[in-house]
Amino acid sequence: MTYDVYAGGIHALDAKLIIKTSEKDYDITLSSATHGFLKTLAPWSGIFSTSGQISKDNKPNPLEHLSISTWKSSTEEKKYTYDGKGKFLDYTVTESKKDKEPVDKTPEKIEEGLTKDSTDLLSATLELLMTLPATQTCAGNSIIFDGDRSFKLLFTETTRSPLKKSKYNIFEGDSLSCQVEVSPDKGKWRKKPRGWLSIQEQGRKKGALPTIWLGLMPEPNPNQSPYIPVKIRVKTDYGTLFMHLTSYKNDEEDPQKKP
């Protein structure tokens, strides 16, 4: 799946999502980078990937999650390891700059309780996608450890929404929209929201939490097809951010292109 991300009407980011699943294993990779003139002004890119195992009760449990973010010539790589059965094992951080040796930034000690029952964002989202065909309900409550703190990732407020194809988005059909909320859990959280939490609260004041639309792409057997993200909306004080699906393919068919 490929996506165009618009911020305040400006094409700001390009993104690509690859999901591979079998009865026992899964691999997910999300890559993104700034687009056009913004790429010159703010050269950022990120790759986020997870490999893991699917349990007998159909729950995705990570083995390894990587978060690699590059800003100009500086790259930060975070690596999270798990046992594939729901237990966190280890966390490392490395920072590197062009023409310099990587520097280990791994904390000496992780606060007790931060990683208990935790998973990663990609696995938590995949679990929602896997359960939707049967439940038709946005229901998710996962603990995410981000290296410094832990938070709850909540999927709620299921709404059926018909979407029409446009010059921005190739999807057309019924979808399920879900509200996505981050709730601080353990660790050192600032009293004044920052980062994503700040953006989320800006949207709440405007009457809408971040929202993701999930839809079924046409397949030979739609009942066995996974739901995929087809649209995302985030309201902020500086305008509304939209992510639109621009192409999609599986292993057996050609891509559906943006009209």
VEXDREN-2710 file (C-alpha; in Angstrom, 1 decimal):
% VEXDREN-2710
k/r/px/py/pz
1/MET/0.0/0.0/0.0
2/THR/1.2/3.5/-0.8
3/TYR/-0.1/6.7/0.7
4/ASP/0.1/10.5/0.2
5/VAL/0.0/12.6/3.3
6/TYR/-1.3/16.1/3.2
7/ALA/-0.8/18.7/5.9
8/GLY/-2.8/21.9/5.6
9/GLY/-3.5/21.1/2.0
10/ILE/0.2/20.6/1.2
11/HIS/1.6/17.2/0.0
12/ALA/4.0/16.8/2.9
13/LEU/4.9/13.1/3.1
14/ASP/5.0/9.8/1.1
15/ALA/4.4/6.5/2.9
16/LYS/4.5/2.8/2.0
17/LEU/3.1/0.0/4.1
18/ILE/3.9/-3.7/3.5
19/ILE/2.1/-6.4/5.5
20/LYS/3.1/-10.1/5.1
21/THR/1.2/-12.7/7.0
22/SER/1.0/-16.5/7.2
23/GLU/-0.7/-18.8/9.7
24/LYS/2.3/-18.6/12.0
25/ASP/4.3/-15.5/11.2
26/TYR/4.1/-11.9/10.1
27/ASP/6.3/-9.0/8.9
28/ILE/5.2/-5.4/8.6
29/THR/7.3/-2.5/7.3
30/LEU/6.2/1.2/7.2
31/SER/8.4/3.7/5.5
32/SER/7.9/7.4/5.1
33/ALA/9.7/10.5/4.0
34/THR/9.1/14.2/3.4
35/HIS/7.9/15.1/-0.1
36/GLY/8.7/17.8/-2.6
37/PHE/10.0/21.2/-1.5
38/LEU/9.4/20.1/2.1
39/LYS/12.0/17.4/1.6
40/THR/14.6/20.2/0.9
41/LEU/13.5/22.3/3.9
42/ALA/13.0/19.4/6.3
43/PRO/14.8/16.3/5.1
44/TRP/13.3/13.5/7.3
45/SER/12.7/9.8/6.6
46/GLY/11.7/6.9/8.8
47/ILE/11.5/3.1/8.6
48/PHE/9.5/1.1/11.1
49/SER/9.4/-2.6/10.9
50/THR/8.2/-5.6/13.0
51/SER/8.6/-9.3/12.6
52/GLY/6.7/-11.7/14.9
53/GLN/4.7/-14.8/15.4
54/ILE/0.9/-15.4/15.4
55/SER/-0.3/-17.4/18.4
56/LYS/-2.9/-20.2/18.3
57/ASP/-5.6/-17.7/19.4
58/ASN/-4.7/-15.5/16.4
59/LYS/-2.8/-12.8/18.3
60/PRO/0.3/-11.2/16.7
61/ASN/3.3/-11.2/19.1
62/PRO/6.4/-9.4/18.1
63/LEU/9.9/-10.8/18.0
64/GLU/11.7/-7.7/16.9
65/HIS/10.6/-4.1/16.3
66/LEU/12.9/-1.5/14.6
67/SER/12.4/2.2/14.6
68/ILE/14.9/4.1/12.3
69/SER/14.5/7.8/12.0
70/THR/16.8/10.1/9.9
71/TRP/16.9/13.9/10.2
72/LYS/19.3/15.5/7.8
73/SER/22.6/13.6/8.5
74/SER/21.7/12.2/11.9
75/THR/20.0/8.8/12.3
76/GLU/18.5/7.3/15.5
77/GLU/17.9/3.5/15.5
78/LYS/15.8/1.9/18.3
79/LYS/15.6/-1.9/18.5
80/TYR/13.1/-3.7/20.7
81/THR/13.2/-7.5/21.1
82/TYR/10.5/-9.8/22.4
83/ASP/10.1/-13.6/22.9
84/GLY/7.3/-14.0/20.3
85/LYS/4.9/-15.0/23.1
86/GLY/4.1/-11.6/24.6
87/LYS/7.2/-10.9/26.8
88/PHE/9.6/-8.0/26.3
89/LEU/13.3/-8.9/26.3
90/ASP/15.6/-6.0/25.4
91/TYR/15.9/-2.4/24.1
92/THR/18.9/-0.6/22.5
93/VAL/19.4/2.9/21.0
94/THR/22.1/3.9/18.6
95/GLU/22.7/7.4/17.2
96/SER/24.9/8.0/14.2
97/LYS/26.0/11.0/12.1
98/LYS/27.6/11.1/8.6
99/ASP/31.3/10.2/8.7
100/LYS/31.2/9.4/12.4
101/GLU/31.1/6.2/14.4
102/PRO/27.7/5.2/15.9
103/VAL/27.2/6.1/19.5
104/ASP/25.4/3.8/21.9
105/LYS/22.6/5.7/23.7
106/THR/21.0/2.7/25.4
107/PRO/19.7/3.6/28.9
108/GLU/21.6/1.8/31.7
109/LYS/18.3/0.8/33.3
110/ILE/14.7/0.7/32.3
111/GLU/12.1/1.7/35.0
112/GLU/10.4/-1.4/36.4
113/GLY/7.0/-2.0/35.0
114/LEU/7.3/0.1/31.8
115/THR/7.6/-3.0/29.5
116/LYS/5.2/-5.4/31.2
117/ASP/2.6/-6.8/28.8
118/SER/3.9/-4.3/26.1
119/THR/3.9/-4.7/22.3
120/ASP/4.7/-2.3/19.4
121/LEU/2.4/0.0/17.4
122/LEU/2.6/-2.1/14.2
123/SER/1.6/-5.4/16.0
124/ALA/-1.2/-3.6/17.9
125/THR/-2.6/-2.3/14.6
126/LEU/-2.3/-5.6/12.9
127/GLU/-4.3/-7.3/15.7
128/LEU/-7.1/-4.8/15.1
129/LEU/-7.0/-5.5/11.3
130/MET/-7.1/-9.3/11.9
131/THR/-10.1/-9.2/14.3
132/LEU/-12.3/-6.7/12.2
133/PRO/-13.7/-9.3/9.7
134/ALA/-15.3/-11.2/12.6
135/THR/-16.1/-8.5/15.1
136/GLN/-16.8/-5.5/12.8
137/THR/-15.9/-3.4/15.9
138/CYS/-12.9/-1.1/16.6
139/ALA/-11.8/-2.5/19.9
140/GLY/-8.1/-2.4/21.0
141/ASN/-6.3/-1.7/24.2
142/SER/-2.6/-2.3/24.0
143/ILE/0.4/-1.2/26.1
144/ILE/3.2/0.3/24.0
145/PHE/6.7/0.9/25.4
146/ASP/8.5/3.7/23.4
147/GLY/11.9/3.5/25.1
148/ASP/11.2/6.2/27.7
149/ARG/7.6/5.7/28.8
150/SER/4.6/3.4/28.3
151/PHE/1.2/4.4/27.0
152/LYS/-2.1/2.7/26.1
153/LEU/-3.1/2.6/22.5
154/LEU/-6.9/2.6/22.3
155/PHE/-9.1/2.0/19.3
156/THR/-12.8/2.9/19.9
157/GLU/-15.9/4.5/18.3
158/THR/-16.8/2.2/15.4
159/THR/-18.7/4.0/12.7
160/ARG/-19.6/2.7/9.2
161/SER/-18.7/5.3/6.6
162/PRO/-19.2/5.0/2.8
163/LEU/-16.2/6.5/0.9
164/LYS/-16.0/7.6/-2.7
165/LYS/-12.9/7.4/-4.9
166/SER/-11.3/10.8/-5.6
167/LYS/-8.3/12.3/-7.2
168/TYR/-6.5/11.8/-3.9
169/ASN/-7.7/8.4/-2.8
170/ILE/-8.3/5.2/-4.8
171/PHE/-10.7/3.5/-2.3
172/GLU/-14.4/3.4/-2.8
173/GLY/-16.9/1.4/-0.7
174/ASP/-18.0/0.9/2.8
175/SER/-15.4/1.4/5.6
176/LEU/-15.2/1.2/9.3
177/SER/-13.8/4.4/11.0
178/CYS/-12.1/4.1/14.4
179/GLN/-10.9/6.8/16.8
180/VAL/-7.3/6.3/17.9
181/GLU/-6.3/7.6/21.3
182/VAL/-3.0/7.5/23.2
183/SER/-3.3/7.5/27.0
184/PRO/-0.2/8.0/29.2
185/ASP/0.5/4.9/31.4
186/LYS/3.8/4.7/33.2
187/GLY/7.1/6.6/33.1
188/LYS/8.0/10.3/33.1
189/TRP/5.2/12.2/31.3
190/ARG/5.3/16.0/31.2
191/LYS/2.4/17.8/32.7
192/LYS/2.0/19.8/29.4
193/PRO/1.3/17.4/26.4
194/ARG/4.1/17.3/23.9
195/GLY/4.6/15.6/20.5
196/TRP/1.8/13.3/19.4
197/LEU/-0.1/13.7/22.7
198/SER/-0.2/17.5/22.0
199/ILE/-1.5/16.9/18.5
200/GLN/-4.1/14.5/19.8
201/GLU/-5.4/17.0/22.4
202/GLN/-5.6/19.8/19.8
203/GLY/-7.9/17.5/17.8
204/ARG/-10.0/16.7/20.9
205/LYS/-10.6/20.4/21.5
206/LYS/-11.8/20.6/17.8
207/GLY/-14.2/17.8/18.4
208/ALA/-12.4/14.9/16.7
209/LEU/-9.6/12.6/17.9
210/PRO/-7.3/11.1/15.3
211/THR/-9.4/8.8/13.1
212/ILE/-8.5/5.9/10.8
213/TRP/-10.8/4.5/8.1
214/LEU/-10.4/0.8/7.4
215/GLY/-11.7/-0.9/4.3
216/LEU/-11.7/-4.1/2.3
217/MET/-10.1/-3.9/-1.1
218/PRO/-11.7/-6.0/-3.9
219/GLU/-10.5/-9.6/-3.8
220/PRO/-11.6/-13.0/-5.2
221/ASN/-12.9/-13.8/-1.7
222/PRO/-13.7/-10.6/0.2
223/ASN/-14.7/-12.6/3.4
224/GLN/-11.1/-13.8/3.8
225/SER/-9.5/-10.5/2.9
226/PRO/-7.8/-8.3/5.6
227/TYR/-9.0/-4.8/6.3
228/ILE/-6.4/-2.2/5.5
229/PRO/-6.0/1.5/6.3
230/VAL/-7.5/3.6/3.5
231/LYS/-7.6/7.0/5.1
232/ILE/-6.4/8.9/8.2
233/ARG/-7.5/12.3/9.5
234/VAL/-5.8/14.3/12.3
235/LYS/-7.0/17.7/13.3
236/THR/-4.5/20.2/14.7
237/ASP/-4.3/23.9/15.5
238/TYR/-2.3/24.4/12.2
239/GLY/-4.8/22.6/9.9
240/THR/-6.0/19.1/9.2
241/LEU/-3.7/16.2/8.2
242/PHE/-5.0/13.6/5.8
243/MET/-3.4/10.4/4.7
244/HIS/-4.9/8.9/1.5
245/LEU/-4.4/5.5/-0.1
246/THR/-2.9/5.9/-3.6
247/SER/-2.1/2.3/-4.6
248/TYR/-2.6/-1.2/-3.4
249/LYS/-1.7/-4.7/-4.5
250/ASN/-1.4/-8.3/-3.2
251/ASP/0.9/-11.1/-4.4
252/GLU/-1.6/-12.2/-7.0
253/GLU/-2.7/-9.0/-8.7
254/ASP/-1.3/-5.8/-10.3
255/PRO/-1.4/-2.5/-8.4
256/GLN/-4.5/-0.3/-8.6
257/LYS/-3.2/3.1/-9.5
258/LYS/-4.3/6.5/-8.5
259/PRO/-6.9/7.7/-11.1
END
